[in-house]
Amino acid sequence: SPDVPNQCYSIHPSLFYGTIHAVCATMFDQDPPFLKIFAGVGKVTVAAREAPKNESLVLYLHITELTDQQQIFTCSVFSEAGALIWRLEDVIFRKVLPEQIQKALAATK
């Protein structure tokens, strides 16, 4: 938004966050359903000085590994004209069991 000042970001972190979580749409058919959480990214390439304003972006997901334990993918974001804006390579989501979450929560008390 032009009303939000640039806080020295080329691409705002919330756009990166939204990009990596788009892969969640590929997990709807998991049977039984389970949670996978973000576990890291191998490489970030920012090809544009800033994200286009008032323009749609195109997200391309390339899933390179999909197992019951983890999902690895590359996501690329392009302008409407097809110019690369940013790419996140080797993004990893790993399976987390409810017991692991409960154990982690208990450790923080």
C-alpha positions in Angstrom: 0.0 0.0 0.0 1.4 3.5 -0.8 0.1 4.6 2.7 2.5 2.2 4.5 6.1 3.5 4.8 8.9 1.3 3.5 10.7 0.1 6.6 13.9 -0.6 4.7 12.5 -3.9 3.2 13.0 -4.8 -0.4 10.1 -7.3 0.0 8.1 -7.1 3.3 8.5 -10.2 5.5 4.7 -10.7 5.4 4.8 -11.3 1.7 7.5 -14.0 2.2 5.4 -15.5 4.9 2.3 -15.6 2.7 4.3 -17.1 -0.1 5.6 -20.1 1.9 2.2 -20.8 3.4 0.5 -21.0 0.0 1.8 -24.6 -0.1 -0.7 -25.4 2.7 -3.3 -25.6 0.0 -1.6 -28.7 -1.3 -2.0 -30.5 2.1 -5.8 -30.7 2.2 -6.1 -34.3 1.0 -3.7 -35.7 3.7 -5.3 -38.8 5.2 -5.2 -38.7 8.2 -4.7 -35.0 8.4 -1.6 -33.8 10.3 0.3 -30.6 10.9 3.4 -29.6 9.0 5.3 -26.5 10.1 7.9 -24.3 8.5 11.4 -25.6 9.1 13.6 -23.4 7.0 14.5 -22.1 3.6 17.7 -22.9 1.6 18.1 -19.7 -0.5 16.3 -16.4 -1.1 16.7 -14.5 -4.3 15.2 -11.0 -4.5 15.2 -9.9 -8.2 13.2 -6.7 -7.9 13.8 -3.6 -5.8 10.2 -3.7 -4.5 7.0 -5.6 -5.0 4.7 -4.0 -7.7 1.8 -2.0 -6.3 -1.7 -2.2 -7.6 -0.8 -5.3 -9.6 -1.5 -9.0 -9.2 1.3 -11.3 -8.5 1.7 -14.8 -9.9 2.9 -17.6 -7.5 4.5 -20.7 -8.9 5.1 -23.7 -6.6 7.5 -26.5 -7.6 7.2 -29.3 -5.1 10.4 -31.4 -5.1 9.7 -33.7 -2.2 6.4 -34.8 -0.7 6.5 -37.5 2.0 4.5 -38.1 5.1 7.3 -36.6 7.1 8.2 -33.4 5.1 7.5 -31.3 2.0 10.2 -29.4 0.2 9.5 -26.9 -2.6 10.6 -23.8 -4.4 8.2 -20.9 -4.8 8.7 -18.2 -7.3 6.7 -14.9 -7.5 6.4 -13.1 -10.8 4.8 -9.8 -11.8 1.8 -9.8 -14.2 4.3 -9.2 -17.0 6.3 -12.3 -16.1 9.3 -10.7 -14.4 10.7 -12.6 -11.4 10.3 -10.7 -8.2 11.5 -13.2 -5.7 12.2 -16.9 -5.3 12.5 -19.0 -2.2 14.4 -22.3 -2.8 14.3 -25.5 -0.8 11.6 -24.4 1.6 10.9 -27.2 4.1 7.8 -28.0 6.0 8.1 -30.9 8.5 5.5 -33.0 10.2 4.7 -32.2 13.8 2.7 -34.5 16.1 0.3 -33.2 18.7 2.5 -34.8 21.4 5.5 -32.8 20.2 3.6 -29.6 20.5 2.3 -30.4 24.0 5.9 -31.3 25.1 7.2 -28.0 23.8 4.4 -26.0 25.5 5.1 -27.8 28.8 8.8 -27.0 28.6 8.0 -23.3 28.4 6.1 -23.3 31.7 
